[in-house]
Amino acid sequence: MDTLTLLTHRHSEKKLTYPIPDESQLNQMFEAATHVPDHARLQPYRFIVLSPEIMPDFQRLLQAGADELNLGESRKQKAETICQNSPMMIAVIAQLDPDFEKVPTWEQLACASCSAYAIQLAANALGFDNAWLSGKWLESNAVREGLDCAENEKIIALIAIGTCTEKSTPKPRKKSLEDLVEYL
């Protein structure tokens, strides 16, 4: 698949199964993530691979986060569904340094977000499907402690990765290019 096709046809798939990336493929994805725009080369991110063996424990963390933040039973059920439909996840964690004046925290967060997207694109290029998952529970103490987050860190994405056996049809975008682009 050429690069432009990859960029213009990427969409999320949330019902995933095996196969999943092996260590070599994961390393290629992480290599891609380190080549995003990065002012001052801070690399303000880190990654945690949540292997299939850890997914039941991670489901319990998400559910504990839902309880902690009073997100309700529907969020607890969603945690179960997400973890059962994701044989592997990669947690993308932004490491923010508010004292680094040359690069404001919003820009550090943008860099970390770009690294998450690079992982998604690299996964697609390697033949894997994925989805960027987020939610309030990522701010819970349960999940933050489970992923060993420091005070200056923010979990910005859980990227579910695997293989989709039944591809979904991408939903049309809400806005057309004409609504988004202006020429001066």
BELJO-V208552 format. One line per field, one symbol per residue. ss: DSSP state (2 for helix, 1 for strand, 0 for the rest). burial: I if it has 16 or more other C-alpha atoms within 10 Angstrom, else O. Layout:
BEGIN
ss: ???
burial: ???
END
This chain:
BEGIN
ss: 0022222220000000100000222222222220000022200011111102222222222222222200002222222222220001111111100000000022222222222222222222200011111002222022222200000011111111111000000000000022220000
burial: OOOOOOOOOOIIIIIIIOOIIOOOOIOOIIOIIIOIIIOOOOIIIIIOOIOIOOIOOIIIIIIIIIIOOOOOOOIIOOIIOIIIIIIIIIIIIIIIIOOOOOIOIOIIIIIIIIIIIIIIIIIIIOOIIIIIIOOOIIIIIIIIOOIOIOOOIIIIIIIIIIIIOOOOOOOOOOOOOOOOOOOO
END
